[in-house]
Each structure stands twice: as structure tokens, then as C-alpha cells.
Amino acid sequence: MVEYFKSALLIITIGILVFSCSVEEQERKELTIESPTDRWTKEEKQSEVVKIDSNRIEVELQLKQKARKDWPNDFITQEYWVSQQLEDYEFMRSIPNDALKAEVERNFPLDYTTQKYWYGEQSRARNRMSN
């Protein structure tokens, strides 16, 4: 019986702690005041996200079409390939533009996994040659 009360007391204590933490977090959020420039920056960032998302959506549609063509009845392969390509697309978008990136993109359009691989290999070779 004592163990039951200990368990109940522990559960109640944890509940109180969780509730008090969430109340403190909400109060902190309410106390945060944004300046007009902060809002403008957020709106600007949101418009950039929309642009990036629309490019990504277009790329995803192209990748899905290619996957359907290459593996018409293999949906697992289609899904895996598109997922991997999108992950590598995000990587290629994250690296700075330079001549090497432009060449890789030109040589392997719509194959972001190959772009990522060759960019990495060429970058490592360039570093070895410069030492």
C-alpha cells in the first residue's frame, strides 16, 4: 500500500513540475517583444522559404516523373531514390556557388546524388593538389 502512495505522489509531483515548466515557458513567450524590424526580417525569411519550397516542389515532381519512368512497378525503389535525391539536392543547395559546383550541376542535371559525390571527390582532390 505504501508503494502505491509513493508512486501516486511521484506521478503528482512530475505532473506539477511539467505544468509549472509549461506555464513558465508560456510566460517567457508572452514577455518577448518584437521590434518592427524583427517582424520585417521574419516576413522576408518566410518569403525566401516559400521560394525555396517552390523550387524544391518542382524538383521533387521532376524526380518522381523520372523514378516512375525508370522503375514503373517498383514503388519502394521509386520512393527511396526520390528521397535520397531530395536529401542530396538540399546538400547541393547548401554549398556555396563556385566553378566546381556549376560544372557538376551542368554535367549531371537532375542527379543530385551524383552531383554530391563528384563535388566531394573534386573538392578533396583540389585540396590535395593545393597542399
N, CA, C and O of each residue as an XYZ file, in Angstrom:
524
protein
N       0.823     -1.185      0.000
C       0.000      0.000      0.000
C       0.875      1.260      0.000
O       0.569      2.247     -0.668
N       1.974      1.199      0.769
C       2.882      2.337      0.853
C       3.497      2.605     -0.517
O       3.646      3.761     -0.913
N       3.856      1.541     -1.246
C       4.424      1.696     -2.589
C       3.428      2.392     -3.525
O       3.825      3.206     -4.358
N       2.153      2.077     -3.391
C       1.124      2.708     -4.197
C       1.094      4.212     -3.958
O       1.024      4.992     -4.908
N       1.149      4.624     -2.687
C       1.124      6.052     -2.351
C       2.393      6.760     -2.836
O       2.340      7.901     -3.296
N       3.532      6.070     -2.727
C       4.779      6.647     -3.219
C       4.699      6.880     -4.731
O       5.095      7.934     -5.229
N       4.186      5.893     -5.441
C       4.039      6.014     -6.896
C       3.074      7.138     -7.250
O       3.338      7.931     -8.154
N       1.965      7.202     -6.538
C       0.975      8.248     -6.803
C       1.567      9.620     -6.522
O       1.358     10.556     -7.294
N       2.302      9.747     -5.426
C       2.939     11.011     -5.072
C       3.971     11.413     -6.122
O       4.069     12.588     -6.477
N       4.738     10.447     -6.618
C       5.729     10.703     -7.655
C       5.059     11.192     -8.941
O       5.533     12.142     -9.565
N       3.981     10.558     -9.331
C       3.255     10.955    -10.548
C       2.692     12.361    -10.403
O       2.773     13.163    -11.334
N       2.122     12.665     -9.241
C       1.565     14.002     -8.997
C       2.671     15.048     -9.038
O       2.490     16.121     -9.614
N       3.813     14.744     -8.433
C       4.944     15.676     -8.414
C       5.447     15.947     -9.830
O       5.701     17.094    -10.199
N       5.589     14.890    -10.613
C       6.037     15.060    -12.006
C       5.036     15.906    -12.783
O       5.424     16.776    -13.563
N       3.754     15.651    -12.570
C       2.722     16.440    -13.251
C       2.804     17.912    -12.903
O       2.672     18.774    -13.772
N       3.022     18.196    -11.642
C       3.137     19.597    -11.194
C       4.357     20.252    -11.824
O       4.279     21.393    -12.280
N       5.488     19.544    -11.857
C       6.710     20.085    -12.465
C       6.519     20.365    -13.956
O       6.920     21.419    -14.451
N       5.913     19.430    -14.660
C       5.678     19.616    -16.100
C       4.762     20.805    -16.333
O       5.016     21.624    -17.217
N       3.691     20.905    -15.538
C       2.753     22.014    -15.684
C       3.435     23.344    -15.394
O       3.237     24.313    -16.127
N       4.236     23.401    -14.331
C       4.889     24.668    -13.980
C       5.905     25.068    -15.039
O       6.056     26.256    -15.323
N       6.607     24.101    -15.633
C       7.563     24.415    -16.705
C       6.844     24.976    -17.926
O       7.313     25.933    -18.541
N       5.711     24.384    -18.274
C       4.994     24.875    -19.451
C       4.419     26.265    -19.195
O       4.357     27.077    -20.118
N       3.996     26.560    -17.959
C       3.492     27.888    -17.624
C       4.615     28.912    -17.706
O       4.416     30.011    -18.223
N       5.807     28.555    -17.195
C       6.958     29.459    -17.274
C       7.339     29.731    -18.727
O       7.649     30.866    -19.088
N       7.316     28.707    -19.545
C       7.651     28.876    -20.970
C       6.644     29.802    -21.642
O       7.030     30.667    -22.429
N       5.370     29.633    -21.345
C       4.336     30.479    -21.933
C       4.525     31.930    -21.486
O       4.363     32.854    -22.284
N       4.872     32.130    -20.193
C       5.085     33.489    -19.697
C       6.281     34.133    -20.396
O       6.246     35.321    -20.718
N       7.352     33.347    -20.635
C       8.519     33.871    -21.336
C       8.157     34.292    -22.757
O       8.617     35.329    -23.236
N       7.340     33.495    -23.425
C       6.916     33.827    -24.778
C       6.107     35.118    -24.787
O       6.253     35.943    -25.689
N       5.253     35.291    -23.781
C       4.420     36.486    -23.722
C       5.241     37.728    -23.439
O       4.868     38.823    -23.861
N       6.365     37.579    -22.725
C       7.190     38.716    -22.380
C       8.102     39.154    -23.529
O       8.605     40.278    -23.530
N       8.312     38.284    -24.490
C       9.175     38.620    -25.617
C       8.469     39.649    -26.494
O       7.343     39.430    -26.939
N       9.137     40.765    -26.734
C       8.565     41.823    -27.557
C       9.378     41.947    -28.826
O      10.603     42.061    -28.781
N       8.698     41.925    -29.957
C       9.380     42.050    -31.244
C       9.397     43.499    -31.680
O       8.426     44.236    -31.513
N      10.517     43.880    -32.237
C      10.575     45.206    -32.841
C      10.046     45.093    -34.269
O      10.014     43.997    -34.827
N       9.629     46.211    -34.868
C       9.140     46.157    -36.256
C      10.176     45.583    -37.217
O       9.810     44.904    -38.176
N      11.454     45.841    -36.980
C      12.474     45.295    -37.882
C      12.573     43.786    -37.746
O      12.837     43.098    -38.732
N      12.366     43.252    -36.535
C      12.369     41.808    -36.357
C      11.246     41.175    -37.169
O      11.439     40.150    -37.821
N      10.067     41.799    -37.122
C       8.941     41.271    -37.888
C       9.223     41.314    -39.381
O       8.899     40.371    -40.104
N       9.824     42.400    -39.845
C      10.127     42.531    -41.261
C      11.117     41.452    -41.682
O      10.976     40.853    -42.748
N      12.109     41.209    -40.849
C      13.096     40.177    -41.153
C      12.430     38.809    -41.206
O      12.745     38.004    -42.082
N      11.518     38.537    -40.285
C      10.818     37.256    -40.290
C       9.981     37.098    -41.560
O       9.970     36.028    -42.170
N       9.288     38.153    -41.952
C       8.481     38.094    -43.171
C       9.374     37.864    -44.380
O       9.026     37.095    -45.276
N      10.522     38.528    -44.408
C      11.456     38.355    -45.515
C      11.951     36.911    -45.558
O      12.031     36.316    -46.633
N      12.281     36.351    -44.404
C      12.740     34.970    -44.343
C      11.644     34.013    -44.790
O      11.923     33.026    -45.471
N      10.404     34.294    -44.415
C       9.302     33.436    -44.825
C       9.137     33.457    -46.337
O       8.840     32.424    -46.937
N       9.324     34.619    -46.966
C       9.203     34.672    -48.426
C      10.334     33.901    -49.074
O      10.125     33.285    -50.120
N      11.543     33.913    -48.483
C      12.640     33.112    -49.006
C      12.317     31.630    -48.889
O      12.603     30.858    -49.804
N      11.723     31.225    -47.767
C      11.355     29.834    -47.575
C      10.346     29.413    -48.631
O      10.429     28.305    -49.160
N       9.405     30.276    -48.940
C       8.405     29.965    -49.958
C       9.082     29.760    -51.304
O       8.729     28.832    -52.032
N      10.054     30.612    -51.655
C      10.780     30.448    -52.915
C      11.522     29.126    -52.941
O      11.463     28.392    -53.927
N      12.220     28.823    -51.857
C      12.964     27.575    -51.788
C      12.016     26.391    -51.881
O      12.296     25.428    -52.595
N      10.914     26.450    -51.178
C       9.949     25.361    -51.206
C       9.376     25.172    -52.599
O       9.182     24.034    -53.027
N       9.100     26.251    -53.321
C       8.541     26.090    -54.665
C       9.570     25.464    -55.600
O       9.207     24.658    -56.457
N      10.849     25.818    -55.454
C      11.886     25.161    -56.247
C      11.977     23.685    -55.895
O      12.108     22.830    -56.771
N      11.906     23.401    -54.611
C      12.004     22.014    -54.155
C      10.824     21.194    -54.661
O      10.989     20.042    -55.061
N       9.652     21.780    -54.644
C       8.461     21.079    -55.136
C       8.615     20.747    -56.613
O       8.297     19.639    -57.046
N       9.101     21.706    -57.377
C       9.316     21.472    -58.809
C      10.330     20.352    -59.030
O      10.121     19.472    -59.865
N      11.418     20.389    -58.285
C      12.449     19.353    -58.397
C      11.868     18.000    -57.993
O      12.118     16.992    -58.654
N      11.101     17.980    -56.919
C      10.506     16.724    -56.462
C       9.585     16.134    -57.526
O       9.595     14.923    -57.746
N       8.796     16.966    -58.184
C       7.916     16.474    -59.246
C       8.725     15.884    -60.402
O       8.369     14.834    -60.938
N       9.806     16.553    -60.781
C      10.663     16.044    -61.858
C      11.306     14.713    -61.463
O      11.398     13.792    -62.275
N      11.743     14.626    -60.222
C      12.361     13.382    -59.747
C      11.349     12.238    -59.731
O      11.674     11.112    -60.108
N      10.133     12.525    -59.296
C       9.102     11.486    -59.269
C       8.772     10.997    -60.676
O       8.570      9.801    -60.886
N       8.716     11.919    -61.642
C       8.468     11.515    -63.029
C       9.583     10.600    -63.536
O       9.318      9.586    -64.182
N      10.819     10.962    -63.241
C      11.956     10.146    -63.670
C      11.918      8.785    -62.986
O      12.181      7.766    -63.626
N      11.595      8.755    -61.703
C      11.524      7.483    -60.970
C      10.438      6.583    -61.542
O      10.640      5.378    -61.692
N       9.286      7.167    -61.861
C       8.194      6.367    -62.453
C       8.620      5.782    -63.795
O       8.284      4.643    -64.121
N       9.359      6.565    -64.562
C       9.828      6.110    -65.874
C      10.885      5.007    -65.723
O      10.843      4.003    -66.434
N      11.828      5.197    -64.796
C      12.921      4.243    -64.636
C      12.503      2.956    -63.938
O      13.009      1.887    -64.276
N      11.589      3.034    -62.967
C      11.131      1.875    -62.211
C       9.605      1.875    -62.151
O       9.033      2.143    -61.094
N       8.941      1.582    -63.256
C       7.475      1.749    -63.320
C       6.690      0.920    -62.298
O       5.625      1.357    -61.859
N       7.170     -0.236    -61.913
C       6.411     -1.086    -60.989
C       7.125     -1.319    -59.663
O       6.700     -2.164    -58.876
N       8.190     -0.590    -59.409
C       8.962     -0.771    -58.179
C       8.827      0.491    -57.327
O       9.665      1.391    -57.381
N       7.769      0.531    -56.551
C       7.440      1.734    -55.787
C       8.402      1.977    -54.628
O       8.649      3.122    -54.249
N       8.940      0.902    -54.071
C       9.914      1.061    -52.989
C      11.170      1.734    -53.517
O      11.705      2.640    -52.878
N      11.638      1.306    -54.665
C      12.819      1.922    -55.271
C      12.533      3.364    -55.645
O      13.368      4.242    -55.427
N      11.365      3.611    -56.204
C      10.987      4.996    -56.540
C      11.070      5.884    -55.304
O      11.686      6.949    -55.328
N      10.441      5.429    -54.228
C      10.397      6.220    -53.003
C      11.799      6.447    -52.436
O      12.145      7.565    -52.054
N      12.605      5.384    -52.383
C      13.962      5.503    -51.853
C      14.791      6.458    -52.702
O      15.464      7.342    -52.171
N      14.742      6.279    -54.019
C      15.552      7.090    -54.920
C      15.177      8.563    -54.826
O      16.055      9.423    -54.746
N      13.887      8.860    -54.835
C      13.435     10.248    -54.737
C      13.862     10.843    -53.396
O      14.327     11.981    -53.341
N      13.708     10.086    -52.332
C      14.098     10.569    -51.005
C      15.596     10.883    -50.958
O      15.992     11.930    -50.446
N      16.423      9.988    -51.487
C      17.875     10.204    -51.487
C      18.242     11.404    -52.359
O      19.095     12.208    -51.982
N      17.609     11.524    -53.504
C      17.887     12.645    -54.403
C      17.521     13.974    -53.743
O      18.260     14.951    -53.867
N      16.391     14.017    -53.044
C      15.983     15.256    -52.373
C      16.941     15.622    -51.246
O      17.243     16.797    -51.040
N      17.413     14.626    -50.524
C      18.397     14.880    -49.466
C      19.673     15.474    -50.072
O      20.236     16.430    -49.539
N      20.118     14.902    -51.184
C      21.328     15.395    -51.836
C      21.098     16.734    -52.532
O      22.022     17.537    -52.659
N      19.870     16.973    -52.982
C      19.501     18.281    -53.544
C      19.672     19.362    -52.479
O      20.227     20.427    -52.753
N      19.195     19.087    -51.266
C      19.331     20.047    -50.172
C      20.805     20.301    -49.863
O      21.197     21.435    -49.591
N      21.619     19.253    -49.906
C      23.050     19.432    -49.675
C      23.652     20.335    -50.744
O      24.396     21.261    -50.421
N      23.342     20.078    -52.007
C      23.907     20.875    -53.102
C      23.460     22.328    -52.998
O      24.224     23.229    -53.342
N      22.255     22.569    -52.537
C      21.799     23.958    -52.354
C      22.519     24.637    -51.195
O      22.620     25.864    -51.161
N      23.012     23.863    -50.262
C      23.638     24.447    -49.076
C      25.090     24.872    -49.303
O      25.619     25.687    -48.547
N      25.731     24.333    -50.327
C      27.134     24.687    -50.542
C      27.228     25.950    -51.396
O      26.341     26.218    -52.206
N      28.296     26.723    -51.218
C      28.424     27.980    -51.962
C      28.637     27.737    -53.455
O      29.219     26.733    -53.864
N      28.154     28.674    -54.244
C      28.326     28.583    -55.691
C      29.773     28.858    -56.054
O      30.365     29.831    -55.587
N      30.335     28.008    -56.879
C      31.660     28.230    -57.437
C      31.734     27.492    -58.771
O      30.762     26.868    -59.197
N      32.879     27.565    -59.419
C      33.027     26.963    -60.750
C      32.848     25.450    -60.685
O      32.252     24.852    -61.581
N      33.357     24.840    -59.637
C      33.250     23.391    -59.495
C      31.792     22.964    -59.353
O      31.359     22.006    -59.993
N      31.051     23.659    -58.531
C      29.634     23.340    -58.347
C      28.880     23.521    -59.664
O      28.058     22.680    -60.027
N      29.152     24.607    -60.378
C      28.475     24.861    -61.654
C      28.769     23.756    -62.658
O      27.876     23.323    -63.386
N      30.012     23.300    -62.700
C      30.382     22.234    -63.639
C      29.678     20.927    -63.298
O      29.169     20.238    -64.183
N      29.652     20.593    -62.025
C      28.994     19.364    -61.586
C      27.496     19.420    -61.894
O      26.920     18.433    -62.350
N      26.870     20.564    -61.648
C      25.436     20.710    -61.940
C      25.171     20.608    -63.443
O      24.166     20.036    -63.864
N      26.059     21.154    -64.228
C      25.901     21.107    -65.681
C      26.077     19.673    -66.208
O      25.350     19.244    -67.104
N      27.042     18.943    -65.649
C      27.330     17.588    -66.124
C      26.306     16.551    -65.680
O      26.117     15.540    -66.356
N      25.647     16.791    -64.557
C      24.707     15.806    -64.009
C      23.391     16.463    -63.614
O      23.052     16.498    -62.430
N      22.647     16.982    -64.579
C      21.374     17.638    -64.222
C      20.373     16.601    -63.692
O      20.274     15.490    -64.212
N      19.654     16.982    -62.673
C      18.613     16.162    -62.052
C      19.150     14.853    -61.460
O      18.388     13.907    -61.261
N      20.450     14.796    -61.180
C      21.035     13.656    -60.477
C      21.871     14.205    -59.331
O      23.093     14.322    -59.426
N      21.187     14.537    -58.253
C      21.817     15.233    -57.147
C      22.755     14.336    -56.349
O      23.705     14.825    -55.738
N      22.503     13.041    -56.349
C      23.401     12.119    -55.661
C      24.746     12.090    -56.367
O      25.789     12.114    -55.713
N      24.735     12.039    -57.680
C      25.984     12.059    -58.441
C      26.662     13.419    -58.308
O      27.886     13.498    -58.195
N      25.874     14.478    -58.322
C      26.449     15.811    -58.128
C      27.191     15.882    -56.783
O      28.325     16.357    -56.711
N      26.540     15.410    -55.745
C      27.138     15.452    -54.409
C      28.421     14.629    -54.376
O      29.430     15.065    -53.821
N      28.383     13.441    -54.970
C      29.553     12.569    -54.978
C      30.719     13.230    -55.710
O      31.824     13.314    -55.175
N      30.471     13.701    -56.939
C      31.557     14.293    -57.727
C      32.043     15.600    -57.133
O      33.234     15.905    -57.200
N      31.146     16.371    -56.555
C      31.578     17.608    -55.906
C      32.526     17.285    -54.752
O      33.568     17.922    -54.598
N      32.160     16.298    -53.950
C      33.005     15.895    -52.828
C      34.354     15.375    -53.286
O      35.390     15.747    -52.733
N      34.343     14.508    -54.303
C      35.598     13.958    -54.818
C      36.487     15.060    -55.395
O      37.683     15.108    -55.111
N      35.909     15.931    -56.194
C      36.687     17.011    -56.807
C      37.211     17.982    -55.749
O      38.340     18.462    -55.852
N      36.407     18.268    -54.747
C      36.845     19.174    -53.674
C      38.022     18.584    -52.916
O      38.993     19.282    -52.626
N      37.934     17.290    -52.595
C      39.041     16.647    -51.879
C      40.302     16.618    -52.739
O      41.400     16.846    -52.232
N      40.155     16.339    -54.032
C      41.321     16.320    -54.924
C      41.924     17.721    -55.050
O      43.145     17.878    -55.052
N      41.074     18.723    -55.155
C      41.556     20.098    -55.239
C      42.352     20.459    -53.975
O      43.398     21.103    -54.059
N      41.856     20.044    -52.820
C      42.571     20.307    -51.566
C      43.922     19.578    -51.518
O      44.918     20.135    -51.057
N      43.943     18.333    -51.998
C      45.209     17.590    -52.001
C      46.206     18.240    -52.952
O      47.396     18.312    -52.648
N      45.737     18.706    -54.082
C      46.634     19.315    -55.079
C      47.145     20.686    -54.629
O      48.211     21.121    -55.066
N      46.408     21.357    -53.776
C      46.844     22.684    -53.334
C      47.824     22.597    -52.173
O      48.442     23.602    -51.820
N      47.979     21.442    -51.581
C      48.931     21.269    -50.452
C      50.299     20.894    -50.942
O      51.213     20.711    -50.139
